[in-house]
Amino acid sequence: MADTVVEVRDLYYSYNSQLVLRGINLEIKKGEIVAIMGENGAGKTTLIKHFNGLLKPKRGIVEVFGVDTREASVAELSRKVGLVFQNPDHQLFAETVEKEVEFALRNFGFEEETIKKRVDWALNLMGLARYRHRSPFTLSIGERKRLAIASILCYDPELIIFDEPTAGQDFLQKERIAELLNLLRTRGKTVVVVTHDVEFVVTRFKRVIVMSRGEIIGDGDIRDVLSNPEILKKAKLVPPQIVKCAWLLSDLGVPKNIIYPEELIEKIKSILGAPYG
Amino acid sequence: MDSILEGFKFKRKNTLIHNLDPRAKSVYLVLSFISALLFIEPVPLVIIFLTSIPLVAIAKAFREWSRSMKGLLFFIIFIFVLNLFSAAENRVNYAFSMVFRFLALTSAFSVFFLTTTPDDFMSALEKLGLPTEYTLMFTMSMRFVPTLARDLQVIVDAQKCRGLELEKGNLIRKVKNYVPILIPLIIYEIRRSIMIAEALESRAFGALKRTTSYTELKFKPRDYAFIAVVLAFFGALIYLKITGLMPEWMKVKLPEIP
């Protein structure tokens, strides 16, 4: 289908002889913002590395923008698929922040004028414009992380994948990342985010994929997935706080699948009746 | 890359070679090292290389060893071609010798590191009188080889995602392509080493000049027997070379290409 960005059919992958992905099936449509969750070693990073061809399926098919990833190089796929790695220190090397962002643009053969515009745009977007002539290595970890994001966003890929963008970030940085997700949504981009941060997912996403031991054990609306005790237990995820409250209050008649604070308050008010309801 | 490293990574097994004292094994390592550098003739170099095979067989590490040897194929071809074109005379003979010198050296190191735990190796070095700082430095550098390989892979992946093509272009371009790989790797490892140093110091490393060891190395009869066999074999080889008494069959040269 034309609006399918990623299609994975019966994907198996193993490192040496250890099976890390078993029978993965999923479809991500254009404009979707999807979270992938699961315990350490569940296969999340292995899965997303298939989306830009860094890893090729041992069995099954991965199609990205209708292209079989086995038939395209990483560089070809990367033009449309941006992958932001978890640790910015694995990629920063240039003399200045500006040159760091230019790197991908030059590799993809953009015109000089476009490069300048894109660099300005990406640095402004990530709040790094004032550091443009500084060495990336003098930035704080939060700034380095934002620089790594800017160095991917600059070439405007259609599908953007973030590996643990909120790990080690304070509240303000998380808010910035959330704002960025919103911006990407309004620009019609497709976004995949790998994260452990349940609260971040519950407030910012509509769809979540939960993995455990190389399999997808839950895929759908966050309300159905993140309030399902079996899925949460299997994936060793802590339920969102509101879900936990709803479970504790279920004896009073609060439904167990409440995920937003406003919903919970409304429900409690209606149970308490006048003068609250 | 992984397959080469696998041949130098300790795997716990209960075999005669694994249980030998690391000092006894290092006698073999040092003697095969010296004789590999001493000889230039292909036959003795092949013999030195072949000495590692029975050891690998006894250590039941043939799979790891052969994988690392296969992984070295690129270097073998490189050494062969380089020497073939650079030698003045007897070029095939010389290139062949250099390949087997390389194989003899790597194979001996492979046998040693496949069967010796870094801890044992450290104790052995300390027994030889090296200060703890140096032995730790040595064993840590061994311990971090796989970590370094993993970091390298992540960095290569990250730069590929930003459109870096490592295989394309002429030689200068290819060398330049490694800048975005090597700079993050070096800086990352420096940062890591600072963290490790801090972690070590916070666990009181360096508080005592001379540390005690959890395991005490002791020579057993089998270690003496092993050293005796190794000394006899390599001693004889080195003796023949130094005195010039090498039999004719050891001096056989490979025919030259016209």
Interface residues (C-beta under 8 A of the other chain):
Chain A: K49 N52 L54 S73 V74 A75 S78 R79 G82 L83 F85 N87 D89 H90 Q91 L92 F93 F103 A104 N107 F108 F137 S151 I152 Y155
Chain B: D151 V154 I155 D157 A158 Q159 K160 C161 R162 G163 L164 E165 V179 P180 I183 P184 I187 Y188 R191
